[in-house]
Amino acid sequence: MIRFGPAGIPLSCKGRTLRDGIADVHHLGLTAMEVQFIKVNPLTRVVLDEEVGKTPRELVQQLVVGVGGKEDRPDEPRAAAMVEPLKRRDTLTTLTWSLAKDYPDLQQTKALARALDVDLTLHAPYYVDFFGSSEARERSVRQLQWATVLAEGLGARLTVTHLGFYGPMERVESVRELTEIARGVTEWMHAYTKGSVRLGIEPSGHPDVFGSREEVLELARRVKGIVPVLNLPHLAARERTTFEDPEQLRPVIQQFVEASGGELYLNFSGVEFYGPGEFRLAPIKRGQLRFDPLAEVLADRDYDVTVISSSPLLEHDGMYMKLLYERSLTRRWTRRHAPSAAKPARPPAAHAKPAARPPVAAKRPVAATAKGGRSHGHRAR
């Protein structure tokens, strides 16, 4: 199966709620959406008197992502605490998010997405820092965990992120440290969501940020539960190539499919290159990266793939990619089912005898007349 969808609420959506966006995605003929959880506004406070005895998920107008911890250092979210009654002097960590206000809101969005067959994933905040202060590292880990709490509530199957800048030590040591951080996050995710949400790691287009093709694939092989995200414009910017030849794309796609266990999660948009490590995402028709070679590769194999449009034109380019894929699929079907050409008639051999003429029919004899009389056709006078 192949799905197409935008990275966020469609630009043409009149309403700005998440459910409005999902409905618009469905009406546009798309079947996927990457929810953008970009801005984090956490608040840690003490439980109110009227909230005692209720579970965190029962609170109205409160999007609780954790129970316990100090105001400046909230505890790691625990699945058991989300369904236990609150006690006095418990502390709650809540988020202010424009796309959902509480857990009943998340559940309604989840039900709508499943009813309309729109596959949801969620992108975590872009800014992470695992090599700064201990507070910065803990905050980055918490952001991934809070994103996973929201993804589980929405029924999303992936929390997508990147791992930030390399540390001040040697790059090999930085990669080793980031691998351990990613392993800790995936183990927590598996325990909290019971395996329903996985961690997607995408490559980076900047050489100073973790995420070359080799690093992402190796991380997916080493850490169970990680899905390597094929962000093709980032990969093109990092490797300074436009992947014009389908034969150049086939091994890349095969590497990501094998590392993810048979599925393929793919981001695509146009891209414009500038100096070393400098690039900008662009509409597909304006960028240096074309979708046609990728559409040809995807049409030749029955990949289980989700294609997310990260183009500035979002749903417009999502529908354009779907159109290009359907054209490639039509050409593939035509090639495989084209009628065989009729064989030309063989000329007669030179030594063959001419065909015998058909026998001429014998003439009918003329009837005899009486002696001295006229023919039977005339009467005697």
Backbone torsions as a table, in degrees:
resi	resn	phi	psi	omega
1	MET	NA	145.6	176.2
2	ILE	-126.5	137.6	-179.7
3	ARG	-126.1	147.7	175.5
4	PHE	-126.7	146.3	178.3
5	GLY	-173.3	169.5	-177.8
6	PRO	-92.8	161.0	173.6
7	ALA	-91.5	77.3	-179.2
8	GLY	124.2	177.6	178.9
9	ILE	-64.3	133.6	-179.8
10	PRO	-55.1	143.3	-179.4
11	LEU	-64.3	-28.7	-177.9
12	SER	-84.2	-1.6	-177.3
13	CYS	-69.9	125.5	-179.6
14	LYS	-71.8	-41.2	174.0
15	GLY	-86.0	156.6	-178.0
16	ARG	-113.7	13.6	175.5
17	THR	-84.2	162.5	-179.5
18	LEU	-64.4	-38.1	179.8
19	ARG	-68.2	-35.7	174.0
20	ASP	-60.3	-42.3	179.9
21	GLY	-64.2	-41.6	179.3
22	ILE	-64.4	-42.4	178.0
23	ALA	-62.7	-40.3	178.6
24	ASP	-66.4	-39.9	176.6
25	VAL	-57.3	-44.3	179.2
26	HIS	-64.3	-43.5	-178.2
27	HIS	-67.4	-25.4	177.8
28	LEU	-81.7	-2.3	179.9
29	GLY	85.3	14.7	178.5
30	LEU	-100.6	160.6	-172.1
31	THR	-134.7	20.2	178.7
32	ALA	-149.1	157.7	177.9
33	MET	-158.2	130.1	174.6
34	GLU	-98.6	108.4	-178.6
35	VAL	-71.5	135.9	-177.7
36	GLN	-100.5	107.9	174.8
37	PHE	-104.4	83.9	-168.9
38	ILE	-98.8	-47.6	-175.4
39	LYS	-98.8	128.8	-177.5
40	VAL	-111.2	123.7	177.8
41	ASN	-126.0	79.1	-178.9
42	PRO	-81.8	151.1	176.5
43	LEU	-140.7	125.6	177.6
44	THR	-110.0	128.5	-176.3
45	ARG	-147.8	171.0	178.4
46	VAL	-85.7	147.8	178.6
47	VAL	-62.8	135.8	178.2
48	LEU	-79.9	160.1	-177.4
49	ASP	-60.0	-41.8	-177.9
50	GLU	-72.4	-9.6	179.7
51	GLU	-94.9	-11.2	-179.6
52	VAL	-64.2	133.0	-179.7
53	GLY	94.4	-15.5	176.7
54	LYS	-92.8	157.5	174.0
55	THR	-86.5	155.0	-179.1
56	PRO	-56.0	-32.1	-177.4
57	ARG	-80.7	-7.7	177.5
58	GLU	-91.6	-10.0	-176.4
59	LEU	-71.1	135.1	-178.7
60	VAL	-90.2	139.6	179.7
61	GLN	61.1	26.1	178.2
62	GLN	-136.8	120.4	178.5
63	LEU	-101.0	86.5	-174.6
64	VAL	-81.0	131.2	178.6
65	VAL	-121.1	0.2	179.1
66	GLY	-170.6	151.7	178.0
67	VAL	-125.7	128.9	179.1
68	GLY	100.1	169.7	179.4
69	GLY	97.4	166.0	178.7
70	LYS	-85.8	169.7	-177.2
71	GLU	-62.7	-36.4	-177.5
72	ASP	-93.2	-12.7	-178.7
73	ARG	-140.6	81.1	179.9
74	PRO	-65.3	148.7	-178.9
75	ASP	-71.3	165.0	173.6
76	GLU	-64.2	132.5	179.3
77	PRO	-60.1	137.0	178.2
78	ARG	-122.6	133.1	-177.3
79	ALA	-63.2	-39.0	-177.7
80	ALA	-64.7	-37.0	-177.6
81	ALA	-68.4	-21.9	-177.8
82	MET	-75.8	-15.3	-178.9
83	VAL	-117.5	5.6	178.1
84	GLU	-94.4	147.1	176.9
85	PRO	-62.1	141.2	179.6
86	LEU	-76.6	146.5	178.8
87	LYS	-115.7	164.4	177.3
88	ARG	-62.5	145.1	179.1
89	ARG	70.5	5.1	168.0
90	ASP	-67.3	151.9	174.8
91	THR	-110.9	143.2	179.7
92	LEU	-117.1	140.7	170.3
93	THR	-108.4	116.1	-179.1
94	THR	-116.7	157.1	178.2
95	LEU	-117.5	144.1	170.2
96	THR	-101.7	111.3	-175.3
97	TRP	-130.5	129.6	-176.1
98	SER	-68.5	-18.1	-174.7
99	LEU	-95.0	-8.5	177.0
100	ALA	-160.9	145.4	-176.7
101	LYS	-110.4	-23.2	178.9
102	ASP	-162.6	-178.5	-176.4
103	TYR	-70.5	-37.7	172.6
104	PRO	-57.4	-35.4	176.4
105	ASP	-63.4	-44.0	177.8
106	LEU	-61.7	-41.1	-178.4
107	GLN	-66.4	-38.3	177.0
108	GLN	-65.1	-39.5	177.3
109	THR	-65.3	-41.3	177.6
110	LYS	-60.7	-45.0	-179.8
111	ALA	-63.7	-40.0	179.7
112	LEU	-65.7	-43.6	-179.4
113	ALA	-61.5	-40.6	179.9
114	ARG	-71.6	-35.9	178.7
115	ALA	-66.2	-33.6	-179.0
116	LEU	-95.0	2.8	179.9
117	ASP	57.7	48.3	174.1
118	VAL	-108.7	114.2	-177.1
119	ASP	-78.4	123.7	-176.3
120	LEU	-103.4	140.1	165.9
121	THR	-131.9	169.5	-177.0
122	LEU	-136.4	132.5	177.5
123	HIS	-97.5	125.5	-179.9
124	ALA	-74.2	167.9	177.8
125	PRO	-53.1	142.9	-174.0
126	TYR	-74.8	-32.9	-175.2
127	TYR	-86.7	115.2	172.9
128	VAL	-132.2	149.1	-178.8
129	ASP	-144.7	102.0	-178.5
130	PHE	-97.0	-4.0	-176.5
131	PHE	-121.2	14.5	174.3
132	GLY	-89.8	-133.1	177.8
133	SER	-74.8	167.6	178.2
134	SER	-65.0	-33.3	177.2
135	GLU	-66.1	-39.0	178.9
136	ALA	-65.9	-40.0	178.0
137	ARG	-65.2	-45.1	-179.4
138	GLU	-64.3	-39.1	178.9
139	ARG	-64.9	-38.1	179.2
140	SER	-65.9	-41.2	177.7
141	VAL	-65.2	-41.7	179.9
142	ARG	-62.3	-39.6	-179.5
143	GLN	-61.2	-40.0	176.6
144	LEU	-66.2	-38.3	179.5
145	GLN	-69.3	-42.0	178.1
146	TRP	-64.2	-38.8	176.7
147	ALA	-61.8	-37.4	179.2
148	THR	-69.5	-36.6	176.1
149	VAL	-60.1	-44.1	178.2
150	LEU	-67.7	-40.1	179.2
151	ALA	-61.5	-41.3	178.6
152	GLU	-64.6	-38.9	178.0
153	GLY	-67.1	-32.3	179.9
154	LEU	-84.8	-11.7	-174.9
155	GLY	80.4	18.9	177.5
156	ALA	-76.5	147.0	-174.9
157	ARG	-98.5	-10.9	-178.9
158	LEU	-136.7	142.4	163.9
159	THR	-109.8	111.8	-173.6
160	VAL	-97.4	137.9	179.0
161	THR	-159.2	175.0	165.8
162	HIS	-121.8	172.4	-171.4
163	LEU	-106.8	8.9	171.6
164	GLY	80.8	-167.0	-174.8
165	PHE	-72.0	154.3	170.9
166	TYR	-67.1	155.2	179.8
167	GLY	-79.4	-179.8	-179.3
168	PRO	-73.3	-15.9	179.7
169	MET	-79.7	-174.7	177.1
170	GLU	-60.3	150.9	-174.9
171	ARG	-60.6	-36.5	179.5
172	VAL	-61.4	-41.2	178.6
173	GLU	-67.7	-37.5	178.0
174	SER	-62.6	-44.3	179.9
175	VAL	-63.5	-39.8	178.9
176	ARG	-64.1	-41.6	179.8
177	GLU	-66.3	-43.1	179.0
178	LEU	-64.9	-32.8	177.1
179	THR	-63.0	-42.2	178.7
180	GLU	-67.1	-37.9	177.1
181	ILE	-63.5	-45.2	179.1
182	ALA	-63.7	-36.7	178.3
183	ARG	-64.4	-42.4	178.2
184	GLY	-62.9	-40.5	179.6
185	VAL	-66.6	-42.9	-178.6
186	THR	-67.2	-36.0	177.7
187	GLU	-65.7	-40.8	176.1
188	TRP	-64.0	-43.2	-179.4
189	MET	-60.3	-42.4	-179.3
190	HIS	-64.2	-39.0	-179.6
191	ALA	-71.2	-40.6	-175.3
192	TYR	-73.9	-42.7	-174.1
193	THR	-101.4	0.3	-176.7
194	LYS	56.9	36.0	175.5
195	GLY	83.9	4.1	-177.1
196	SER	-78.4	-22.2	179.0
197	VAL	-121.4	130.3	179.1
198	ARG	-114.4	163.0	-177.3
199	LEU	-96.0	121.3	177.0
200	GLY	-101.2	125.1	179.9
201	ILE	-109.5	125.1	-178.5
202	GLU	-106.1	151.7	176.2
203	PRO	-72.0	163.5	179.1
204	SER	-114.6	146.7	177.0
205	GLY	-83.9	-8.9	-178.9
206	HIS	-99.9	132.8	-177.3
207	PRO	-68.7	-16.4	179.6
208	ASP	-88.5	-3.2	-178.7
209	VAL	-111.2	139.4	178.6
210	PHE	-56.3	133.9	175.6
211	GLY	140.2	40.5	166.9
212	SER	-74.3	167.1	-179.8
213	ARG	-58.8	-45.6	-178.0
214	GLU	-64.4	-39.7	-178.4
215	GLU	-67.1	-42.9	-179.7
216	VAL	-65.5	-43.3	-179.9
217	LEU	-66.6	-40.7	179.3
218	GLU	-66.5	-37.4	177.2
219	LEU	-63.0	-40.8	179.5
220	ALA	-66.3	-32.2	178.7
221	ARG	-74.2	-33.8	-175.5
222	ARG	-83.1	-34.8	-173.8
223	VAL	-110.4	117.3	179.7
224	LYS	-69.6	134.3	177.7
225	GLY	102.0	-4.8	179.4
226	ILE	-92.7	135.1	175.9
227	VAL	-107.6	118.2	176.7
228	PRO	-73.9	126.7	-178.8
229	VAL	-94.6	124.9	179.2
230	LEU	-87.3	86.5	175.1
231	ASN	-87.3	93.6	-170.3
232	LEU	-66.3	-40.5	176.7
233	PRO	-62.8	-36.8	176.4
234	HIS	-66.4	-41.8	179.4
235	LEU	-65.5	-39.6	178.2
236	ALA	-64.2	-40.0	179.1
237	ALA	-67.9	-38.5	-178.4
238	ARG	-70.5	-39.5	-177.6
239	GLU	-94.7	-2.8	178.9
240	ARG	52.0	55.5	177.1
241	THR	-141.5	156.2	-178.5
242	THR	-108.8	1.9	176.7
243	PHE	49.9	51.0	-178.7
244	GLU	-73.5	-28.4	-175.3
245	ASP	-96.4	125.8	177.0
246	PRO	-57.2	-31.6	179.6
247	GLU	-68.5	-22.9	174.9
248	GLN	-76.4	-28.7	-178.4
249	LEU	-82.1	-31.4	-174.0
250	ARG	-55.9	-50.5	-179.9
251	PRO	-65.3	-31.0	178.2
252	VAL	-64.9	-47.9	180.0
253	ILE	-63.6	-41.6	-179.4
254	GLN	-62.7	-37.4	177.7
255	GLN	-62.1	-44.1	-178.2
256	PHE	-72.0	-35.5	178.1
257	VAL	-64.5	-44.8	-179.8
258	GLU	-66.2	-40.4	-178.0
259	ALA	-70.1	-23.8	-178.7
260	SER	-99.0	3.4	177.4
261	GLY	82.2	24.5	173.4
262	GLY	112.1	-15.5	178.5
263	GLU	-103.0	166.0	179.9
264	LEU	-139.3	120.4	175.1
265	TYR	-110.1	122.8	-166.1
266	LEU	-133.7	131.3	172.0
267	ASN	-106.0	139.0	-178.7
268	PHE	-144.6	144.8	171.7
269	SER	-165.3	174.2	170.2
270	GLY	-73.9	162.6	179.6
271	VAL	-147.7	143.4	177.2
272	GLU	-120.5	127.6	-179.0
273	PHE	-91.8	145.6	174.1
274	TYR	-126.4	-121.1	178.1
275	GLY	-76.5	-177.2	179.0
276	PRO	-59.1	122.6	179.4
277	GLY	77.6	4.9	-179.5
278	GLU	-111.5	131.0	179.6
279	PHE	-158.0	170.2	178.1
280	ARG	-146.2	135.7	175.7
281	LEU	-72.3	144.4	-174.4
282	ALA	-142.8	164.1	170.9
283	PRO	-56.8	151.6	-174.1
284	ILE	-60.5	-41.0	-176.3
285	LYS	-70.9	-16.7	-178.4
286	ARG	-103.4	-19.3	-174.8
287	GLY	-81.2	174.6	179.3
288	GLN	-89.2	-1.0	-179.6
289	LEU	-112.8	119.0	-177.8
290	ARG	-98.3	151.2	179.6
291	PHE	-88.7	-18.6	-174.8
292	ASP	-55.8	-47.7	178.5
293	PRO	-61.1	-38.4	178.7
294	LEU	-66.9	-40.5	178.1
295	ALA	-60.8	-38.4	179.3
296	GLU	-65.0	-41.0	179.4
297	VAL	-67.1	-44.2	-179.0
298	LEU	-65.7	-32.9	-179.8
299	ALA	-73.5	-24.6	-178.0
300	ASP	-79.0	-17.9	-178.9
301	ARG	-130.0	151.4	179.3
302	ASP	-88.6	70.8	179.1
303	TYR	-77.7	145.9	169.3
304	ASP	-91.7	97.0	-166.5
305	VAL	-133.8	145.4	171.0
306	THR	-117.8	124.0	-179.5
307	VAL	-109.7	115.9	-179.1
308	ILE	-104.4	128.6	177.3
309	SER	-84.9	113.4	174.4
310	SER	-102.8	16.2	178.7
311	SER	-68.1	153.7	173.1
312	PRO	-59.0	-20.0	178.9
313	LEU	-92.9	2.5	173.7
314	LEU	41.1	-105.1	-172.2
315	GLU	-67.8	-29.1	179.0
316	HIS	-61.8	-48.6	179.1
317	ASP	-73.4	-25.9	173.5
318	GLY	-62.1	-45.1	177.5
319	MET	-69.2	-33.9	178.3
320	TYR	-65.4	-41.4	177.3
321	MET	-64.6	-39.8	177.6
322	LYS	-61.7	-40.7	178.2
323	LEU	-63.1	-45.2	179.4
324	LEU	-63.7	-38.4	177.7
325	TYR	-64.8	-43.4	-180.0
326	GLU	-64.6	-34.9	175.2
327	ARG	-64.7	-44.0	177.8
328	SER	-64.0	-37.7	178.7
329	LEU	-66.2	-37.7	177.6
330	THR	-64.8	-42.4	177.8
331	ARG	-63.9	-38.6	178.4
332	ARG	-63.6	-44.1	-179.9
333	TRP	-64.6	-39.6	-179.4
334	THR	-64.1	-41.7	179.3
335	ARG	-64.0	-40.6	-175.2
336	ARG	-77.3	-25.5	-175.0
337	HIS	-117.0	18.7	178.7
338	ALA	-66.9	137.0	179.0
339	PRO	-66.1	144.0	179.5
340	SER	-70.6	144.8	-178.7
341	ALA	-70.0	141.3	179.8
342	ALA	-68.7	138.8	179.7
343	LYS	-73.8	134.9	179.2
344	PRO	-67.5	149.0	-179.8
345	ALA	-66.0	139.5	-179.4
346	ARG	-79.0	132.5	178.9
347	PRO	-68.3	151.3	-179.7
348	PRO	-66.3	147.9	179.4
349	ALA	-66.8	149.0	-175.8
350	ALA	-68.7	-32.2	-175.2
351	HIS	-91.6	4.3	-178.1
352	ALA	-70.0	141.1	178.6
353	LYS	-73.0	145.6	177.2
354	PRO	-64.6	148.2	-178.6
355	ALA	-65.1	137.6	-179.9
356	ALA	-66.1	142.5	177.9
357	ARG	-71.1	147.1	177.8
358	PRO	-69.1	144.9	-178.8
359	PRO	-61.8	139.6	179.8
360	VAL	-80.4	134.1	-178.6
361	ALA	-68.6	138.4	-179.7
362	ALA	-69.0	142.2	179.2
363	LYS	-71.6	145.0	179.3
364	ARG	-76.7	133.9	179.6
365	PRO	-66.9	145.7	178.8
366	VAL	-77.7	135.8	-177.5
367	ALA	-64.7	137.7	179.7
368	ALA	-73.1	152.2	-180.0
369	THR	-108.7	158.0	178.1
370	ALA	-67.0	147.4	-178.2
371	LYS	-60.4	128.9	178.9
372	GLY	71.4	-4.4	-180.0
373	GLY	-99.7	-177.8	178.9
374	ARG	-98.1	174.5	-179.3
375	SER	-64.9	158.8	-178.9
376	HIS	-63.2	-12.5	-178.5
377	GLY	-81.1	-6.3	179.9
378	HIS	-125.3	145.5	177.3
379	ARG	-85.8	141.1	176.5
380	ALA	-70.5	141.4	179.7
381	ARG	-81.8	NA	NA
